[in-house]
Amino acid sequence: MIRLSEIKLTLAEAEQPEPVLTAAACRILGLSPREIARVDVFKRSFDARKADLVAVFIVDVALADPAQEPALLAKFAANPHIAPAPDMIWRAPVAAPASQPLRPVVVGFGPCGIFAALVLAQMGFKPIVLERGKPVRERTRDTWGLWRKSVLEPESNVQFGEGGAVTFSDG
Ligand SMILES: Cc1cc2nc3c(=O)[nH]c(=O)nc-3n(C[C@H](O)[C@H](O)[C@H](O)COP(=O)(O)OP(=O)(O)OC[C@H]3O[C@@H](n4cnc5c(N)ncnc54)[C@H](O)[C@@H]3O)c2cc1C
C-alpha cells in the first residue's frame, strides 16, 4: 500500500470523502481510477489555522496491480507526502512453549488486565485472570446504589469489579 499525506478537503467534501480522496489519489499518483483498487482513510484531522477550516487526510492506497508499487514509489521518492504505508500489524513477540507448566496470572480485569490477558492468550499462554470485584451486572446495581442513594459498597463500585473503572467511563 502507498501512504499519501496532507490531502486537504473542504468541510463539505469531507462529509463524503471517499470519491474525492480517490480522485485526489489518482491525481497525485498520475493513475486512472481503474488502477486503484482501494483507498483507506488512515487519519483525518482538521486544520483551523486559517480562516477556512480544512480537513486533512492521510490515506493508504492499494493498487489494482500491486506489482506496480515499487516503481511508483521510486518515481515519487523525493515527495515527502508519498511513501510506503508502514506495516502496523501487531505481532506477538514470543510464542508459548509447547509444554508450559506454569500459567501467567493477570491481576485485575480492567482495560489493562483485559488487554494483557488477550495478548497472552494470543501468544498461546493460558492466563489466569483474578478480579476482586463482582460481575458487571451486580456492580452496576451497586454503583447506581452509590450514585442514586449514596450507599457505598466498598468492594463493588466504580473502581472495583469486572471491566474496571472504564465500565462507567464518560465516553
Ligand atoms: C467515573 C469515571 C469516568 C471515566 N471516564 C473516562 C473517559 O471518559 N475516558 C477515558 O479515557 N478514561 C476515563 N476514565 C478512566 C479510565 O476508566 C481508566 O483510565 C481505566 O479504567 C484504567 O484502566 P486499568 O485497567 O489500568 O485500571 P482499572 O480500570 O481501575 O481496573 C483495575 C481492575 O483491577 C481490579 N483490582 C484491583 N485490585 C485488585 C486485586 N488486589 N485483586 C484483583 N483485582 C484487583 C479492580 O477491581 C479493577 O477491575 C474514567 C474513570 C472513572 C472512574
Ligand as a Chemical Component Dictionary entry (heavy atoms), coordinates in Angstrom:
data_LIG
# 
_chem_comp.id                   LIG 
_chem_comp.type                 NON-POLYMER 
_chem_comp.pdbx_formal_charge   0 
_chem_comp.three_letter_code    LIG 
# 
loop_
_chem_comp_atom.comp_id 
_chem_comp_atom.atom_id 
_chem_comp_atom.alt_atom_id 
_chem_comp_atom.type_symbol 
_chem_comp_atom.charge 
_chem_comp_atom.model_Cartn_x 
_chem_comp_atom.model_Cartn_y 
_chem_comp_atom.model_Cartn_z 
_chem_comp_atom.pdbx_ordinal 
LIG C1  C1  C 0 -16.215 7.804  36.555 1  
LIG C2  C2  C 0 -15.050 7.600  35.601 2  
LIG C3  C3  C 0 -15.092 8.088  34.305 3  
LIG C4  C4  C 0 -14.025 7.895  33.430 4  
LIG N1  N1  N 0 -14.143 8.375  32.164 5  
LIG C5  C5  C 0 -13.147 8.167  31.289 6  
LIG C6  C6  C 0 -13.286 8.606  29.924 7  
LIG O1  O1  O 0 -14.307 9.156  29.540 8  
LIG N2  N2  N 0 -12.281 8.371  29.069 9  
LIG C7  C7  C 0 -11.132 7.723  29.476 10 
LIG O2  O2  O 0 -10.243 7.531  28.661 11 
LIG N3  N3  N 0 -10.964 7.324  30.750 12 
LIG C8  C8  C 0 -11.942 7.508  31.650 13 
LIG N4  N4  N 0 -11.782 7.098  32.951 14 
LIG C9  C9  C 0 -10.506 6.489  33.338 15 
LIG C10 C10 C 0 -10.447 5.025  32.931 16 
LIG O3  O3  O 0 -11.595 4.361  33.409 17 
LIG C11 C11 C 0 -9.173  4.426  33.496 18 
LIG O4  O4  O 0 -8.059  5.118  32.965 19 
LIG C12 C12 C 0 -9.034  2.954  33.150 20 
LIG O5  O5  O 0 -10.161 2.212  33.593 21 
LIG C13 C13 C 0 -7.770  2.385  33.799 22 
LIG O6  O6  O 0 -7.666  1.023  33.416 23 
LIG P1  P1  P 0 -6.848  -0.015 34.297 24 
LIG O7  O7  O 0 -7.080  -1.361 33.683 25 
LIG O8  O8  O 0 -5.454  0.466  34.476 26 
LIG O9  O9  O 0 -7.454  0.057  35.762 27 
LIG P2  P2  P 0 -8.952  -0.180 36.271 28 
LIG O10 O10 O 0 -9.957  0.126  35.218 29 
LIG O11 O11 O 0 -9.031  0.576  37.564 30 
LIG O12 O12 O 0 -9.008  -1.733 36.542 31 
LIG C14 C14 C 0 -8.358  -2.333 37.634 32 
LIG C15 C15 C 0 -9.107  -3.615 37.980 33 
LIG O13 O13 O 0 -8.319  -4.317 38.918 34 
LIG C16 C16 C 0 -9.165  -4.811 39.937 35 
LIG N5  N5  N 0 -8.330  -4.988 41.128 36 
LIG C17 C17 C 0 -7.759  -4.038 41.878 37 
LIG N6  N6  N 0 -7.045  -4.591 42.874 38 
LIG C18 C18 C 0 -7.164  -5.940 42.722 39 
LIG C19 C19 C 0 -6.667  -7.050 43.455 40 
LIG N7  N7  N 0 -5.884  -6.894 44.535 41 
LIG N8  N8  N 0 -7.003  -8.296 43.026 42 
LIG C20 C20 C 0 -7.808  -8.467 41.941 43 
LIG N9  N9  N 0 -8.315  -7.433 41.215 44 
LIG C21 C21 C 0 -7.995  -6.188 41.622 45 
LIG C22 C22 C 0 -10.250 -3.773 40.102 46 
LIG O14 O14 O 0 -11.405 -4.318 40.676 47 
LIG C23 C23 C 0 -10.463 -3.340 38.622 48 
LIG O15 O15 O 0 -11.440 -4.130 37.994 49 
LIG C24 C24 C 0 -12.845 7.239  33.858 50 
LIG C25 C25 C 0 -12.782 6.739  35.168 51 
LIG C26 C26 C 0 -13.857 6.903  36.039 52 
LIG C27 C27 C 0 -13.768 6.349  37.452 53 
# 
loop_
_chem_comp_bond.comp_id 
_chem_comp_bond.atom_id_1 
_chem_comp_bond.atom_id_2 
_chem_comp_bond.value_order 
_chem_comp_bond.pdbx_ordinal 
LIG C1  C2  SING 1  
LIG C2  C3  SING 2  
LIG C2  C26 DOUB 3  
LIG C3  C4  DOUB 4  
LIG C4  N1  SING 5  
LIG C4  C24 SING 6  
LIG N1  C5  DOUB 7  
LIG C5  C6  SING 8  
LIG C5  C8  SING 9  
LIG C6  O1  DOUB 10 
LIG C6  N2  SING 11 
LIG N2  C7  SING 12 
LIG C7  O2  DOUB 13 
LIG C7  N3  SING 14 
LIG N3  C8  DOUB 15 
LIG C8  N4  SING 16 
LIG N4  C9  SING 17 
LIG N4  C24 SING 18 
LIG C9  C10 SING 19 
LIG C10 O3  SING 20 
LIG C10 C11 SING 21 
LIG C11 O4  SING 22 
LIG C11 C12 SING 23 
LIG C12 O5  SING 24 
LIG C12 C13 SING 25 
LIG C13 O6  SING 26 
LIG O6  P1  SING 27 
LIG P1  O7  DOUB 28 
LIG P1  O8  SING 29 
LIG P1  O9  SING 30 
LIG O9  P2  SING 31 
LIG P2  O10 DOUB 32 
LIG P2  O11 SING 33 
LIG P2  O12 SING 34 
LIG O12 C14 SING 35 
LIG C14 C15 SING 36 
LIG C15 O13 SING 37 
LIG C15 C23 SING 38 
LIG O13 C16 SING 39 
LIG C16 N5  SING 40 
LIG C16 C22 SING 41 
LIG N5  C17 SING 42 
LIG N5  C21 SING 43 
LIG C17 N6  DOUB 44 
LIG N6  C18 SING 45 
LIG C18 C19 SING 46 
LIG C18 C21 DOUB 47 
LIG C19 N7  SING 48 
LIG C19 N8  DOUB 49 
LIG N8  C20 SING 50 
LIG C20 N9  DOUB 51 
LIG N9  C21 SING 52 
LIG C22 O14 SING 53 
LIG C22 C23 SING 54 
LIG C23 O15 SING 55 
LIG C24 C25 DOUB 56 
LIG C25 C26 SING 57 
LIG C26 C27 SING 58 
# 
